[in-house]
Amino acid sequence: MKLTIRNGTLVTPWGRYEADVECEDGRIGAVVERGGGSGGDEEIDASGLLVFPGFIDPHVHSRDPGLTEKEDFAHSTRAAAAGGVTTLFEMPNAIPPVSDVSVFRERAEQHAANAFVDFGLWGMSLGAENLGELPALIEEGVVGVKLFWGYALHRETRQLVYNLADEPPENLILPPGNGDVMDIFEQVAGAGGLLAAHCEDREVIEAAQRSLGREIEDYEDFLAARPDTAEAATVALGAEFARATRCRFHVVHTSSARGAQIVRAAQRDGVRISAETCPQYLTLTDESYPSVGPLMKVYPPIRRAADRDALWEAVRDGTITSIGSDHAPHTVKQKRGDLATQPAGAAGVETLVPVLLNEVAEGRLSAERLAWVLSEGTARLYGVYPRKGAVLPGSDADLTIVDPDAEWTIRDEDLHSKHPLSPWNGASGRGAARFGVVRGQVVMRDGEPAGEPRGRIVRPERARQGDAAVG
């Protein structure tokens, strides 16, 4: 099968140029001057369109298996394809979590039968419970090890427990202490892997909730109960552990100016630290709450305009090297609850690309920087470059082809998740993916998935995983 993309403008982090792209047998065969290539079995006329290396969403919770009443892998990967994502990385906290090699292999086989895009799998740290399993997981091919720092786990299901009072003590695996966390850093460093963490200090949050002295009544209470100090303290401690162990440490869903500032300072000191943020932190603030309502409840919380602006600065200057959706759906009934009682998390894999393309249209982000944070930089960070994140001969023929002038309005009823409910419902913007191509096969046309599930698992190449991803 040969696919040729003609007359487009190829966008890389290093510039853009007019070129035709030839895809053959799932790989990029050649990148040639416009009109200089041979024909194909299928052709896409990309006149007026931007051709990006296929976009990667590194932060997706599909809830599969165990919580499939909320979402499943078929729905999340269809939604990814519809939005212009060609590869996603699945978070490990399903039931059971990906905490050893046997679960990894089972999960890889299960998801390959349902995947509409390519995918990688995260492994999960259970503290001391699976410390010895981490090197084998890294060798097997997890894209990273996720530590939900400060969270207890249910002893039977290994699910996160947000409130320790909700479970008898005998049902809990308590959050690892700092000594145990240091052991995790050392194990991951020794195996040449990437350790990522949800950075919110549990004790800071508990103190803030005690200080609030009442149940959460409004968004100001919500922010007071989960202050930016909780994020900053954990990021700072992680940076020190990374400094001591030479472990590559990644801060997921950075939400605050202080978090970004600590990452930047540590990077300047040579610490092997990187960071991700999400569209919700870049486009929404506390001032969005009157219009969006409790649907925007996520952890860490969406904060102030000053935090949003600082995160944009960090994206543009390279402190933040990757953007992920933190796609974490719940049922419509659950997300229609009040702010205090509804679960945290929102659907986002399908809206990741259009929301960020609108930021390009509005001038807050260059197309070249977008090609870094959604393609090359993310691929380098997770060790899958140049197989992914590149339009080079021999790379997987993954492409996201964008109409920069397409106007859109996000409507829940148009989305492809099991429970289509978006914080951006009703929002309008400019810039949308017109085609998605995975290994030379068109998987999306004009916002609708095309074809049958054909996704394959992607494993890092450890020799290519490293500090070059920061930038």
N, C-alpha and C positions, 0 to 999 in steps of 0.2 A: 504494500500500500504506500503510495507516494502522495503527499499533500504539499501544495505550494501556496504560500501566502504572498500575494503580489501587491506592489504599489503602496505598501505601508511605510510608516516611519518607525524604525526600531529605536526603543528607548532603553538605555542602560544607565547605571549610576554615573557613568563617565561621559555621557553625552547622547545625542540622538543623530541618526542618519537614515537616509532613504535606502531601502534595501528590500530584496525579495528573500524569503526564507524557504528553503527546500527541506522537507521532512520525509524520511524514508525508513521503513522498518522500525518505527518508534523513536528514531534519533534524528537530531539535526544533521542533515547531509551536507548542506552548504548554505552560506549567507553571501549573496551576490548582489551586484549593482542592479538597480531596477531594470527589468527587462532582459537581464543577462542570463537567466536560468532557463532550464528546460521545463516542459510541461509536467503535469502530474495527473494521477487518477482523479484527484479532486483539487480544485483551486478556490481560494478565497480572495476576492478583490478587497483589499484593505485601503483603498483610496480614501484619504482624509482620516484614517484611523491610526492609532498608536499601537505598536506591537511590543508588549512587555514580555520578559521572561515570566513563565507561569507564576502566579501569585501563590504564596504559602501562608496558611494560617497555622501558627505553631501552638495555639492554645484553644483546644476544643474539648468540651465535656459532652459526650454523646449519651451518657447514662446507660451504656449497653455493655454487658448484661446487668440485670439486677434492678434497674430503675427505669425500665423501658416504657412505663406509663407516662414518663416525662419526655423521652426522646429515644431514638435508636440510631444505629449507625447508618442504615439506609437513608433515613430522613435527613440526618445531619450532612451526609456527603452529597445528597441531591441538592440540598440547600447551598452547600459550598459551591458545587458546579454552577448552579443558577446564578450565583453572585459573582463568579469570575475567579474563584479559588481553584487551583489545580492540584494542590497537595495540602493535606492538613496533618497535624500531629495531635494524636488522641491522648488526653490526660488519663492517668492510670486508676483513678478512684471510682471504678465500677465495683460490682460485687461478683467474684472476688477481685481485689485490686491486682494490678500487674506487679507483684512483689517477689516473684521467682521465675525461673526460666520456663517451668512447665506451664504457668499461666500465660506467659508471653507467647509461647508457641500456640497454645490453644486460641488465644485472642487473635493472633495474626491470621490463623486459618479461618476463624469465624468471620472476621471483618472483611477478608478478601472476597468472600462470597457475596457481600452486600455493598461494596464500596463503589461509588460513582467517580471518585477521584483517587489518586494515590495517597498513601498515608504512612506515617511513622507512629511508633508507640512509645510513650513515656513509661518509665518504671517508677515505682513508689517506694519511698523509705518508710519503714514501720519502726524507726528507731532501733533499739537493740534487738527487736524481734527478728529482723531480717538483715542485720548488718553484714553478715557473711555472704549473703546472696548478691550484694550489689556488684562486686567485680564480675560475676558470671552474667548478670543482666546486661552490664555494659558490653561485655564480650559478645553476647548474643545479638545485640543490636538495638537497645533502647536509644532514643535520641537524647535522653537525659534522665536524671533521677530527680523526682519531685519530692520535696520535703514540705509538708504542711506544718510549718514551724509554729509550735504553741498549741496545736490541736490534739485533743485526745482522740482515740480510736475505739470503736466498739470491738470488744475482744472476739466476737464470733464473726461479724460481717466485715470488720476492718473499715467500716465507714466512719467519716468524720463525726465527732460529737461536739457540737458548738457550745453546749451548756452542760458542764459536768454534773449539775444537780439533776439533770434529766435521767440519769442512769445510776443504778447501784454501783458502788466502787468496784465490786467484783466483776462487773461487765466491761470495765474500761482498761485500755492500755493508756496509761497516763502520758502526757506530752514528754518527750525526751528532755532531760536537763542539758545544760550547756556542755557538760563533759561528754555526754552521749552524742550531741550534735557535732562536737569536735571530732569524735570518732568517725562520724559519717563523712565529714569533709576529708579526713585522711584516707578513708577507704575509696572514695570516688576519685580523689587525686591520684592515688596509687594505681588505679585502673585506667587512668587517662580519660575519665568521663567528665560530664557536665552536671553540676548540682544546681538545681533551681529551687527557689523557696517562695512560698506565700509569706510575705514579711509583715506580720502584725504581732506585737508582743502581747501575749494573753494577759499577763499581770497588769500591764499598763491599761488595757481595755477594762479589766475588772475594777481597777481603781477609778477609772473615769466613770464607769457605770455607778459605782458607789457614790461618787461625788455628785452625779446627777441627781440621785436620791428619789427617782420616780421612774415609772415606765415611760418609754419613748412616746411622745405625743405628736411631735412634728419633726421636720427635717433638721432644724437646729439642734434638737435633742439627739438625733441620730448622729450628727457630726460630733457633738460633745462626747458621746458614748464611744466613738471610735476615732480618737484624735490622730493627727498626723504624727505625733510623737511615737505612737505605737509602731508605725511603719519605719520611721527614721531610726528608732532604737535597734530594731532587728536588722535593718540594712547595714547599720554601722557595725554591729556585732558580726554579721556575716562577712563584711569586708575585712575585719580583723582576723577572722578564722581563715579566710582565703589567703590573706597575707602570710599567715603562719604556716599554712599547709601547701601553698601553691596550687590549691584547687581552683578550677575555673567555676566561678559562682555567678549565677544569673538571677536577677531580681525580676520576677514576673509581675505583671499588671501594676507597675509603678503608678501611684496616684497623687503624689504630693511633691511640692517644690523641694521640701527638705530631703525626701528620698532621692530625688534627682541630683541635688547638690552633693550629697554624700557619695553617690556613685561617681560623679565627675571628679571629685577630689581624690577618691581612691584610685581611679584610672590614672590620674596625673602622677600618682605615687608608684605606679607600676603594678598595682594589684590586678589580678586576673578576674575582673568583675565586668559584667555587662548588664544591660537592662532592657526591659520591654515595657511598653505601655499599650493602652487600648483606645479605640475610638470614643468610648464613653467618657474617658478622662480628658480627651482632646476637644470634644464638641459640646459636652453638657457641663453644667455647674449647679451649685445649690439653687441658683436663680431659675433653673429649669423646672424645679419641683412643682410649682403651681400648675404648669401645663402638662408635665409628664406624670406626676404623681408617684405613688409607691412602686410603680413598675420599674423605676430607675434604682431600686435598692440593689446594690452589689457590695461585695467585700473585696478590697477596701472600698470605702465609699467614694462617690463622686464629690469633689470638694469645691473650693472657691475659684473664682476667675483667676486669681493670682497663681494658684496651682496649675490651672490649665495653661496659662501663658508660659510658666516655667517649663512645663512638659514640652510645649512646642519648641521652646529654645533648645531643650535637650535633644529633641528629634533632629532639629536642623544642624546642631553642632556635632552630632555623632555620639553624644553621651548615651542616648537611647538608640540601639542598633536594630531593633525589631519591633513590629507592631502585631499584636494578636487580638482576636475578638473576645477571648474568654467566654465563648459560647457556652452558656450554662442554663438551659431551659428548664422550666417547671410547667406544671399543668396550668391551664387558664384559671381554674378555680383557685389554685394556690397563689398565683400572682395577682389575683383580684382581692386578696386580703389586705388588711391595713399595714401600715409601715412597721409596726412593732412585731407583728406575728408572721408576716409572709416570709418565705425563704429568700435568701439573697441569690441573685443570678439572673441573667437575661439572655435571650437568644441574640446572636450577633454574627454568625458565620456568613450569612447571606448578605448582610448589609455592610460588612467590613469594607468591601471594595468601593461601592458607590459613595459611602460616606466620606472616605478618604479622597476619592476622585473629586468630590465637590470642594474639598480643601485645596486641591490643586487648582481648580477653576477659580477659587476665591483668592489665590495667591499666597496662602499660608504655607504651602508645601510645593516644592518643584516636582515635576514628573520624574526627574533623575533621582531625587531623594526617595520618592515613592518606590522606584525600581530597586533601591537598596533595602529599605525597611520591609518590603513585602516579598522581595525576591533574593537578590544576591547576598545581602547582609544576613538575612535569616538563614539562607542555605549554608553560608560559611560558618555561622555560629553553631549550627547543629551537625556539621560535618558531612553535608550531602552535596556540597558544591565541588565540581561543576556539573555533576549529574543533574542537579536541580539548580534553579536560580540563574541560569545562563542560556544565552542563545549562541552557542559555539558548536562547531562540528564535533559530533560525538556525544554531546549532551542529550538528555532526554528531550524529545520534541514537545515540551510543555510551553504553552503560550497563552497569554491573556490579551485579547485584542480589544481595544477600547475606543469608543467614540467619545472624544472629550467634550463634545457639544450636546450630547444626548441629554434631554431633560427628563427627570424622573420624580415621582412621588411614591414614597414607601407606604404601602397599605398592607395591613396584617393579612387580609384575605388573599393577597398575591404571593405570600411567602410559602416556603416548602418544608419548613420544620413541622414536626408532629403537632406542636401547639404554637401556631404562628402568632406571636405576640411580641411586638418590638417597641422599645423605648422611642424609636424614631417614627412610629406610626404617624402619618400625616405630614412628615417632613418632606420638603422638596429640594432638589439640587440639580447639579449638572455634572455629567461624566458617568458613563456606565460601560460595563463590559458587554461587547456584542457577541464575541465568540470565546469559548474556552476550549483549549486543545490539550489533551493528556497523551503523551507518547504518540503523537501524530494522529490521534483520533479526536474528532470534534465531539465534545461532551456537553456543550451548551451553545445554543443559538438564541440571540435576542432574549436572554433572561430565562429561557426554559431548558431544562436538562434534555440531552439528546442521547439516544442509545441505551444500552443495557449496562449494568455494573461491570466495570473492567479494571477497577483500581487494584494496585499491587502495593505491597509493603516496601518501604524504603528504609534502609539501614545506613547509619553513618560509616564513613571511612575515617577511622580514627586519626590517620596521619594528616588528614586535611582539617581536622577540628581544632580550632585554636584561637589565639589572640587576634589574628588578622580579621576576625569578625567584628571587632570594635572599631568603628570609624564611620 
